[in-house]
Amino acid sequence: MNLRKLRTAVAAVVLVAITLLFLDFTGTAHRFLGWLAKIQLLPALLALNVGVVALLVVLTLLFGRLYCSVICPLGILQDLFGRMGRKAKKNRYGFSKAKNLLRYGFLALFVVLMVAGVGQVAALIAPYSAFGRIASTLLAPVWQLLNNGLAWVATRVDSYAFYSVEVWWKGAVLTVVAVVTLLVVGVLAWRNGRTWCNTVCPVGTVLGLLSRFSWLRPAIDTEKCNGCGLCARNCKAACINQKTHEIDLSRCVVCFDCIDKCTR
């Protein structure tokens, strides 16, 4: 199994596991998978969990933005939408300059909102909160309805393997916010890959600053490069400048798509 397939497999497992944390009403998922919630950067930072924060910082300094690639559920969700868009058109990405004004503007706005005590507004662009809002608001009621359907069928055959639960709808406002978040993240990813991750997300911006100094990093071997540009055209982060043979490590999310597509 190559690095890209391994990363994709790990990311898929993490996405399913974290989604279950937001859907589970029995406590079973939290008993075995609750640690996945504890290693999310912003929740750990707000909880002053120094050990987890230090671990994620070291991970980034060693391997780059691996957190965004296989730990952050919103990042993995973007890749899922991006794959849907890629099926419509292969080799569809291209290099674009970093939108630093937007990146650091959103980061500054997030910090100001948190300091001002308006955490609910800041949570609109916080990755784990945004994903949790999508899962708990849009998916949880469907999950509960399916469970109740299975409970109804089970009682008809004298089985109590399932039990009915109250279907909890969070209300119109939260539903609209969740739908808008999903649409914005989904459309951006479908069209341009990791745009949200590298332009809006405060966690992505902070980790981008650290990943500039990562120890293990992708690089273009100018002596072997034939100039085909496949690496840049398959970079969902739009961070490979094929003309100058440079990679913007602050935006690279360690997906290994470029390595997988390279013909040299």
FITI-411932 format. One record per residue (C-alpha): residue number from 1; x, y, z; residue in three letters. Coordinates in Angstrom, 1 decimal. Layout:
N
REC  pos    east   north      up  code
REC  NUM       X       Y       Z   Ala
...
//
This chain:
264
REC  pos    east   north      up  code
REC    1     0.0     0.0     0.0   Met
REC    2     1.5     3.4    -1.0   Asn
REC    3     1.5     6.5     1.2   Leu
REC    4    -1.5     8.0    -0.5   Arg
REC    5    -3.7     4.9    -0.1   Lys
REC    6    -2.6     4.5     3.5   Leu
REC    7    -3.5     8.1     4.3   Arg
REC    8    -6.9     7.8     2.6   Thr
REC    9    -7.7     4.6     4.5   Ala
REC   10    -6.7     6.2     7.9   Val
REC   11    -8.7     9.4     7.1   Ala
REC   12   -11.8     7.4     6.1   Ala
REC   13   -11.7     5.4     9.4   Val
REC   14   -11.2     8.6    11.4   Val
REC   15   -14.1    10.4     9.6   Leu
REC   16   -16.5     7.5    10.3   Val
REC   17   -15.4     7.2    13.9   Ala
REC   18   -15.7    10.9    14.7   Ile
REC   19   -19.1    11.0    13.0   Thr
REC   20   -20.3     8.2    15.2   Leu
REC   21   -19.3    10.2    18.2   Leu
REC   22   -21.8    12.9    17.2   Phe
REC   23   -24.5    10.3    16.3   Leu
REC   24   -24.2     7.8    19.2   Asp
REC   25   -26.8     8.1    21.9   Phe
REC   26   -25.8     5.0    23.8   Thr
REC   27   -22.4     6.1    25.0   Gly
REC   28   -20.7     3.1    23.4   Thr
REC   29   -18.8     5.1    20.8   Ala
REC   30   -17.6     7.6    23.3   His
REC   31   -16.3     4.7    25.5   Arg
REC   32   -14.0     3.5    22.7   Phe
REC   33   -13.5     6.5    20.4   Leu
REC   34   -13.8     9.5    22.7   Gly
REC   35   -10.0    10.0    22.5   Trp
REC   36   -10.5    11.2    18.9   Leu
REC   37   -12.4    14.2    20.2   Ala
REC   38    -9.7    15.0    22.8   Lys
REC   39    -6.9    15.2    20.2   Ile
REC   40    -8.7    17.9    18.1   Gln
REC   41    -6.5    21.0    18.3   Leu
REC   42    -9.0    23.8    19.2   Leu
REC   43   -10.9    21.8    21.9   Pro
REC   44    -7.6    20.7    23.4   Ala
REC   45    -6.3    24.3    23.4   Leu
REC   46    -9.5    25.7    25.0   Leu
REC   47    -9.4    22.9    27.6   Ala
REC   48    -5.7    23.8    28.3   Leu
REC   49    -4.7    20.3    27.5   Asn
REC   50    -1.0    21.0    27.2   Val
REC   51     0.0    17.5    26.4   Gly
REC   52    -2.3    17.1    23.4   Val
REC   53    -1.4    20.6    22.0   Val
REC   54     2.3    19.9    22.4   Ala
REC   55     1.9    16.5    20.7   Leu
REC   56     0.1    18.1    17.7   Leu
REC   57     2.8    20.9    17.5   Val
REC   58     5.5    18.3    17.4   Val
REC   59     3.6    16.2    14.8   Leu
REC   60     3.3    19.3    12.6   Thr
REC   61     7.0    20.2    13.0   Leu
REC   62     7.9    16.6    12.0   Leu
REC   63     5.5    15.8     9.2   Phe
REC   64     3.8    19.1     8.3   Gly
REC   65     0.0    19.4     8.4   Arg
REC   66    -0.8    15.8     8.9   Leu
REC   67    -3.4    16.9    11.4   Tyr
REC   68    -5.4    18.5     8.6   Cys
REC   69    -5.0    15.4     6.5   Ser
REC   70    -6.0    12.6     8.8   Val
REC   71    -7.2    14.0    12.2   Ile
REC   72    -9.5    16.9    11.4   Cys
REC   73   -12.9    15.7    10.3   Pro
REC   74   -13.8    18.8     8.4   Leu
REC   75   -10.5    18.5     6.5   Gly
REC   76   -11.3    14.9     5.6   Ile
REC   77   -14.8    15.9     4.6   Leu
REC   78   -13.4    18.4     2.2   Gln
REC   79   -11.3    15.7     0.5   Asp
REC   80   -14.5    13.7     0.1   Leu
REC   81   -16.2    16.5    -1.8   Phe
REC   82   -13.0    17.1    -3.7   Gly
REC   83   -12.9    13.6    -4.9   Arg
REC   84   -16.4    14.0    -6.2   Met
REC   85   -15.3    17.0    -8.2   Gly
REC   86   -12.2    15.3    -9.4   Arg
REC   87   -14.2    12.5   -11.0   Lys
REC   88   -15.9    15.1   -13.2   Ala
REC   89   -12.5    16.4   -14.5   Lys
REC   90    -9.1    14.9   -13.9   Lys
REC   91    -5.9    17.0   -13.4   Asn
REC   92    -8.2    19.9   -12.6   Arg
REC   93    -6.2    21.9   -10.0   Tyr
REC   94    -3.5    24.4   -10.5   Gly
REC   95    -1.1    26.6    -8.6   Phe
REC   96    -2.5    29.8    -7.0   Ser
REC   97    -0.8    32.3    -4.7   Lys
REC   98    -1.7    32.1    -1.0   Ala
REC   99    -4.5    34.5    -0.1   Lys
REC  100    -2.7    35.7     3.0   Asn
REC  101    -4.9    38.7     3.6   Leu
REC  102    -7.9    36.4     3.9   Leu
REC  103    -6.0    33.7     5.9   Arg
REC  104    -4.7    36.0     8.5   Tyr
REC  105    -7.8    38.2     8.5   Gly
REC  106   -10.0    35.2     9.4   Phe
REC  107    -7.5    34.1    12.1   Leu
REC  108    -7.4    37.6    13.6   Ala
REC  109   -11.2    37.7    13.5   Leu
REC  110   -11.4    34.4    15.2   Phe
REC  111    -9.0    35.5    18.0   Val
REC  112   -10.9    38.7    18.5   Val
REC  113   -14.2    36.9    18.8   Leu
REC  114   -12.8    34.4    21.3   Met
REC  115   -11.2    37.2    23.4   Val
REC  116   -14.5    39.1    23.3   Ala
REC  117   -16.4    36.1    24.6   Gly
REC  118   -18.4    35.6    21.4   Val
REC  119   -17.4    31.9    21.1   Gly
REC  120   -20.6    30.9    19.4   Gln
REC  121   -19.8    33.2    16.5   Val
REC  122   -16.2    32.1    16.4   Ala
REC  123   -17.3    28.5    16.3   Ala
REC  124   -18.8    29.1    12.8   Leu
REC  125   -15.3    28.8    11.3   Ile
REC  126   -13.8    26.5    13.9   Ala
REC  127   -13.3    23.2    12.1   Pro
REC  128   -14.3    20.7    14.7   Tyr
REC  129   -17.3    22.8    15.8   Ser
REC  130   -18.4    23.2    12.2   Ala
REC  131   -18.2    19.5    11.5   Phe
REC  132   -20.0    18.7    14.8   Gly
REC  133   -22.8    21.1    13.9   Arg
REC  134   -23.3    19.4    10.5   Ile
REC  135   -23.3    15.9    12.0   Ala
REC  136   -25.4    16.5    15.1   Ser
REC  137   -27.9    18.8    13.3   Thr
REC  138   -28.3    17.1     9.9   Leu
REC  139   -27.3    13.5    10.4   Leu
REC  140   -28.3    12.7    14.0   Ala
REC  141   -32.1    13.0    13.5   Pro
REC  142   -31.9    10.7    10.5   Val
REC  143   -29.8     8.3    12.6   Trp
REC  144   -32.4     8.4    15.3   Gln
REC  145   -35.2     7.8    12.9   Leu
REC  146   -33.4     4.8    11.4   Leu
REC  147   -32.9     3.4    14.9   Asn
REC  148   -36.6     3.8    15.8   Asn
REC  149   -37.5     2.0    12.6   Gly
REC  150   -35.3    -0.9    13.5   Leu
REC  151   -36.8    -0.9    17.0   Ala
REC  152   -40.3    -1.1    15.6   Trp
REC  153   -39.3    -4.0    13.4   Val
REC  154   -37.5    -5.7    16.3   Ala
REC  155   -40.6    -5.6    18.6   Thr
REC  156   -42.6    -7.3    15.9   Arg
REC  157   -40.3   -10.4    16.2   Val
REC  158   -40.1   -10.2    20.0   Asp
REC  159   -36.6    -8.8    20.0   Ser
REC  160   -35.3    -5.9    22.1   Tyr
REC  161   -32.0    -5.4    20.4   Ala
REC  162   -33.1    -1.8    19.7   Phe
REC  163   -35.1     0.7    21.6   Tyr
REC  164   -36.9     3.8    20.5   Ser
REC  165   -35.3     7.2    21.3   Val
REC  166   -36.6    10.7    21.1   Glu
REC  167   -35.8    12.3    17.7   Val
REC  168   -34.1    15.6    18.6   Trp
REC  169   -34.3    18.4    16.0   Trp
REC  170   -32.2    21.4    17.0   Lys
REC  171   -34.5    24.0    15.4   Gly
REC  172   -34.7    26.0    12.2   Ala
REC  173   -31.8    28.5    12.9   Val
REC  174   -29.2    25.8    13.7   Leu
REC  175   -30.4    23.7    10.8   Thr
REC  176   -30.0    26.6     8.4   Val
REC  177   -26.5    27.3     9.8   Val
REC  178   -25.5    23.7     9.4   Ala
REC  179   -26.9    23.5     5.8   Val
REC  180   -25.1    26.7     4.8   Val
REC  181   -21.8    25.5     6.4   Thr
REC  182   -22.1    22.2     4.6   Leu
REC  183   -22.9    23.9     1.3   Leu
REC  184   -20.0    26.4     1.5   Val
REC  185   -17.5    23.8     2.6   Val
REC  186   -18.7    21.3     0.0   Gly
REC  187   -18.9    23.7    -3.0   Val
REC  188   -15.5    25.2    -2.3   Leu
REC  189   -14.0    21.7    -2.0   Ala
REC  190   -15.8    20.4    -5.0   Trp
REC  191   -14.5    23.3    -7.1   Arg
REC  192   -11.1    24.0    -5.7   Asn
REC  193   -10.0    21.4    -3.2   Gly
REC  194    -8.7    22.7     0.2   Arg
REC  195    -9.9    26.3    -0.2   Thr
REC  196   -11.7    26.5     3.1   Trp
REC  197    -8.8    24.7     4.9   Cys
REC  198    -6.2    27.2     3.5   Asn
REC  199    -8.2    30.4     3.5   Thr
REC  200   -10.9    30.4     6.2   Val
REC  201    -9.9    27.8     8.9   Cys
REC  202    -8.0    29.3    11.8   Pro
REC  203    -6.4    26.0    12.7   Val
REC  204    -5.1    25.5     9.1   Gly
REC  205    -3.5    28.9     9.2   Thr
REC  206    -1.8    28.4    12.6   Val
REC  207    -0.5    24.9    11.6   Leu
REC  208     0.5    26.4     8.3   Gly
REC  209     2.9    28.7    10.1   Leu
REC  210     4.5    25.7    11.9   Leu
REC  211     4.6    23.5     8.8   Ser
REC  212     7.0    25.9     7.1   Arg
REC  213     9.6    24.4     9.4   Phe
REC  214     8.6    20.7     9.1   Ser
REC  215    11.4    18.2     9.1   Trp
REC  216    10.0    15.7     6.5   Leu
REC  217     8.7    17.7     3.6   Arg
REC  218     7.9    17.0    -0.1   Pro
REC  219    10.3    18.5    -2.6   Ala
REC  220    10.7    18.7    -6.3   Ile
REC  221    13.9    17.1    -7.7   Asp
REC  222    14.7    19.6   -10.4   Thr
REC  223    17.2    17.2   -12.0   Glu
REC  224    14.6    14.5   -12.6   Lys
REC  225    11.5    16.7   -13.2   Cys
REC  226    10.3    16.6   -16.8   Asn
REC  227     8.0    19.6   -16.4   Gly
REC  228     4.8    17.7   -17.0   Cys
REC  229     3.0    19.6   -14.2   Gly
REC  230     0.9    16.6   -13.0   Leu
REC  231     1.9    17.3    -9.4   Cys
REC  232     0.5    20.8    -9.6   Ala
REC  233    -2.6    19.8   -11.5   Arg
REC  234    -3.4    17.2    -8.8   Asn
REC  235    -2.6    19.4    -5.7   Cys
REC  236    -5.8    20.1    -3.9   Lys
REC  237    -4.1    22.7    -1.9   Ala
REC  238    -2.9    24.6    -5.0   Ala
REC  239     0.5    25.0    -3.4   Cys
REC  240     2.8    23.6    -6.0   Ile
REC  241     4.4    26.1    -8.4   Asn
REC  242     5.6    23.9   -11.2   Gln
REC  243     7.3    26.8   -13.0   Lys
REC  244     9.6    27.6   -10.1   Thr
REC  245     9.7    24.1    -8.6   His
REC  246     8.6    25.4    -5.2   Glu
REC  247     6.0    24.0    -2.8   Ile
REC  248     4.2    26.3    -0.3   Asp
REC  249     4.6    24.2     2.8   Leu
REC  250     2.2    26.4     4.7   Ser
REC  251    -0.6    25.1     2.6   Arg
REC  252     0.5    21.6     1.9   Cys
REC  253    -1.8    19.1     3.7   Val
REC  254     0.4    16.0     3.2   Val
REC  255    -2.1    14.2     1.0   Cys
REC  256     0.6    12.6    -1.2   Phe
REC  257    -1.4    13.1    -4.3   Asp
REC  258     1.5    14.8    -6.0   Cys
REC  259     3.8    11.9    -5.2   Ile
REC  260     1.3     9.4    -6.4   Asp
REC  261     0.8    11.2    -9.8   Lys
REC  262     4.5    11.9   -10.4   Cys
REC  263     5.8     9.9   -13.4   Thr
REC  264     9.5    10.3   -12.5   Arg
//
